[in-house]
Amino acid sequence: MSSKRKRPASRSTTQTTKEAAPKQASRSFRLVCPPDQRPLVEDLLRAQGYDFVPEPFSPWCRRLTCEPRPLGSSLAAFFGLIYIQDRSSMLPPLALAPAPGSAVLDMCASPGSKTGLLGQLVGPDGFVMGNEPNHARLATLRQNLFTLNLLHTATCSHSGESLPLPSGMWQQIQLDPPCSGWGTVERHPDVLKLWQGDKVKPLVGIQRKLLEEATRLLAPGGKVVFSTCTTNVQENEEQVLWARETLGLEVAPITPFEGFTFEAPYLEGCEGTLRVDPEASDAQGFFIAAFRKPENAPAAEPEADTDPGLAADILPRHHLTMTGVDPDRLPEGEIAVVNEQAIFLQRFALDHFPRQFRWRGFPLGKVAGGDVRPSPRLRTLMPDYADGEHGSPCNGINMDDPAPIQALLTGQSLTVQSDEKELGLYFRGLPLGRLRVKGKRALWSEK
């Protein structure tokens, strides 16, 4: 196969520290909520002075046009209703395009940007496993998935090059491996000095081992999306050619996304991959390739010690019943008790993960006296707001102005007429979280 270079003469793949860094990309984010709640999340943002426009490539994504204060300090960010993410970084999950209800493996998941978007795409009836080999980064991944309320996700921490999972068990895999990060130079100018010449070779080797492992884990006909945030041809097009020639993977052409400008691949044989032009796209430099494992690839042989199972106490769902929590909103699965914590385990994981495989589901809250005290952040389990005017009891406090909500988060309380121990907190009917009630005073508490 030819490896003739096709890059334009005016653009070199070798960058130096003397080049001017691209301009800072505009801030983008995505909404994290059911589709019918998107207008309410936008209302909450605009009530705090933010404004934005839709991104053309996904109904979940927005680009800021007005940021009166850092977006990360907004109420929408605090309650996990938005996730700040570079627009290029949103493309790999959209290129994988998992169907609602499907299962996806994210092999190198932290901080969870792509894992979270995958969770939105598969929906509550689907499942996403995020693997993060670095234990320090694992905590960030778990915290982000928890804040976003993606109950149908789980996490693990194993070497991405040798995941202890059966061969051929996944139809869809996301692989965003460690890379030189040249596409992030506007935010991290030092990457050009850190990753030059032979220093890139170890990264190339790791990427190939991860691609090889992804090929093992894929079922025949399965799809893996490989992406990097670098402009380095060694980590991009050369990896595509290697995966085709060595692993037998087939390139699955990706339809270019609206709102981006893409460069032609730098090597022949890489048609159908995407190379984001960072300056023209007002985004990070990114490279995305999709591969399919041939349908006629040999099926995996049965492996020893891969029988699914779980060694944990299971709690019936009625132990989750309390004011402000609707257990019927849980996805299909079980509630396990692990170290006095209630952990939700999605059905796909229970049916497919080997008994000895170490992983963690979604933390729901603490267990005491056989009952679960759910986290105040479990907004996805909150029922629709009821004001008590039509026979049903009032189940929360509904705010029309963000200022009192902001005051609650700074330690102030509200007077309430309720005998309940907890009440839901809503913004114009949008569930945010649950307030603790003490002596007719409602307050926000993370405990």
Buried (B, 14 or more C-beta within 10 A) or exposed (E): EEEEEBBEEEEEBEBEEEEEEBEEBBBBBBBBBEEEBBEBBBBBBEBBEBEBEEBEBBEBBBBBEEBEEEBEEBBBBBBBBBBBBBBBBBBBBBBBBBEEEBBBBBBBBBBBBBBBBBBBBBBBBBBBBBBBBEEEBBBBBBEBBBBBBBBBBBBBBBEBBEBBBBBBBBBBBBBBBBBBBBBBBBBBEEBBEEBBEEEBEEBBEBBBBBBBBBBBBBBBEBBBBBBBBBBBBBBBBBBBBBBBEEBEBBBBEBEBBEBBBBBEBBBBBBEBBBBBBBEEBBBBBBBBBBBBBEEEBEEBEEEEEBEEEBEBEEBEEEBBEBBBBBBEBBBEBBBBBBEEBBBBBBBBBBEBBBEEBEBBBBBBBBBEEEBBBBBBBBBBBBBEBBEEEEEEEBBBBBBEEBEBBBEBEEEEBBEBEBEBBBBBBBBBBBBBBBBBBEEEEBBBEEE
